[in-house]
Amino acid sequence: MKKVLLILTIIFLVFFLNMCIRHIPENHYILLDEKKISVEKEGKIISDNNLKNIRLLSYTTILSEFYDIPNNLVLEKVELFYQSKMIGTININKKINNLKNYGDNHLDELGKKINKRGYFLQKDFFRIMGEEYEKYNITYPNRKFELIIYLRNLNTNEVFKLNRSFSLYFEKKGYEFFILSV
């Protein structure tokens, strides 16, 4: 009887620890897009370029969603701001249709085809913010960050600026203990 009770206790303990301890394999930044988009300023950019949206994904990726991907649009650069002060620039200079494919032929709410292209910014965030979040003594988490994304139309040489506000989190490599709350 004591052996059964001991085995059940060990199984319960392993199950409990498995539910409460999470392994983080590497240091990384997490962006949480605030989804506040200025439609007045960006309406022309969106309609002129068959663009549905440009948004930030949590693992530091800029995702461009197009109805038809234009061959003449370049993701030129990205500027990173903290409290309205520029802290870094990321020069990209790649055509949108040459960026990593995040899925073609998804449908939007109206049944139109959407093509998704993205650019991963993690290495650039490590360069600007630090490998261990050490370059800036910023309270954690912080909601005062902004990205300005520059797109260039190669046919007209027109430059479009898209602003995105986001919260920045940093997860450190190792084990994390957390308790699920209901």
C-alpha positions, 0 to 999 in steps of 0.5 A: 500500500505504501509503494502505491501511495509513493508511486502515485505521489511521484506521478502527481508531483511530476505532472504538477511540475510539468504543468508549472515549469516551462523551458525557454530554449533561447533568449528572444524578444516578443512584440505585442502589436497594439493594432492602433492603425491610423486609417486616414494616413494609411488608406492611400498606401493600402489602396494604391498597393493592393495592401491589406495590412502590415502588422507585427507578429510576436516573434519580431516579424513584420508581416505584409498581407497583400491581395496581389503582391506588387513587383515594384514595392521594396521594404526599405528600412525600419526605424525603432523608437523608444519614448519618441526617441530613435534608438536604432535603424534596420536597413533591409532593402528587399523587394516584398515578393522576395521576403519569406513566404508566410502562406499564399492563398489565405482568404479574408473575411470577404473571400479575397485571396491574401498573400503574406510575406514577412521579415524576421527582425530578431537579430536586429533587435539583439543588435539594438536592444542587446543580447540580454536586454542590457543596453537600455534600462527599461522596465519590463514589460514596456509599451512605449515602443514604435516602429516606422516601416518604410516602403518604396515604390520603385516605379514612382520612387515614392516612400511610404511610412507606416507607424506601428506601436507595440509592447516589448517583452524579453524572455531569457533562456532557461526555466520559468516557473509559472502558475496558471490562473483562472 
